[in-house]
Each structure stands twice: as structure tokens, then as C-alpha cells.
Amino acid sequence: MKKYDYILFDLDGTLTDPGEGITNSVAYVLEKNGIPVPPRQELYKFIGPPLKESFEEYYGFSPEDAYQGVITYREYFDRQGIFENKVLDGAIEGLDRLRRDGYILVLATSKPEGAALRILEKFELKRYFHFACGADLEGICTKKEDVIRYAMKTAGITDPTRAIMVGDRKHDVDGAKANGMECVGVTFGYGSREELENAGAAFIANSFDELLSFIEKN
């Protein structure tokens, strides 16, 4: 009998590469606040974690300014940044294979749920998911552990050992562990192997093929 019934997927850096759109949106916020925009690579750290926390951590925004920063971010992101994006190699084939093999696929992303659904539809990924869950716009469900808890409730997951999270950042690992779930870290996103190892990922995959191999052997 297979170990897992449910596979929860992060979106940014796990299924799609949103680097251009997210960094352009962050740069838009910095420019609006009179802050010099660093090289694009320095803004990659914004990919994955909740935005409000990232503005506070990386640029010293107050909670109020960070909240406003998220609103400003969405001005650019909702207009054009959302689709400055591309599907990662192997993602479509991998999702299709897992779905055909009988796994229940659940999206669990810190991106606002409405935006996540637009991305799934635009890049023809929605068909593979049984459930799609994201953060809210009120700031109540934004941390990864909260999103995963919400996804578990939505999908009817009562035994977290029958599910596994897949993501590219430590926040995915931490959020899964907070809900009694294991996490596979992937290195083809924006988190390093060291970051994922230190967070305690159950396994680290360098490609979708390695991810599928791990899931199917358990």
C-alpha cells in the first residue's frame, strides 16, 4: 500500500518560475518608496515567503508600511506581473502522472488564492488539482502553516502522515512540520539545498523525476 494519498504542492518555485513578475512587482514597491532597487537576484528572496513579512525583514518596513507595501505590490502584480511567469520543466508531466496514479493533488500556496487560481488557469494547470488553496487578503491566513492547515481542512485530510508537502523553501518544510506532515524540498526553485536540509526536509529532489521516484517508492 502506498504511504501517501495526498500531495500538497507549493506554487512559486515548485511548479512555476515567477521570478520576473515577483521581482518586478517588488521593484515597483521600492521605487514608490524611494528605495534604490538592487540587482534582480537580490530580490529573489521575496519568492516564497509571505510578502508582508519579507518587507519587514529585508527592508525594515513597519507592520503598517509593510501592509501598504503589499497593496502597492498588487498594483503591478495584478496588472501584469502575475503572468510574467513560466511553468517549470517536468511540472505538467509530473502532475499528470501523479493524478493518473490516483493521488489527490492539493495546491497550498502563500500567494493569494485568487491570484493562484488565475495562474493555474492561464498555464493550464488547474485540471490536475482536486483542491487549490492559497492565502487570504485579510492577513488571517498568510503563513505557510496556516495555509497548509486550511488546505488539509478543505481536502478532508485527517491523518497528516498520509499527506506530504512539496516546496522549495524552508517555510514549506516548517509549515508542513507544524501540521504533523513531512515535506519534500525541491532544489529547482529558489531555496538552496542547505536551506532545505537545515529545515529538516524528509527528502530533497533535484528534478521532477526524482520527486516522482521518491513519492512512488513510498
Buried (B, 14 or more C-beta within 10 A) or exposed (E): EEEBBBBBBBBBBBBBBBBBBBBBBBBBBBEBBEEEBEEEEEBBBBBBBBBBBBBBEBBEBEEEBBBBBBEBBBEBBBEEBBBBBBBBEBBBEBBEBBBEEEBBBBBBBBBBBEBBBBBBEBBEBBEBBBBBBBBBBEEEBBBBBBBBBBBBEBBEBEEBEBBBBBBBBBBBBBBBBBBEBBBBBBBBBBBBEEBBEEBBBBBBBEBBEBBBEBBEEE
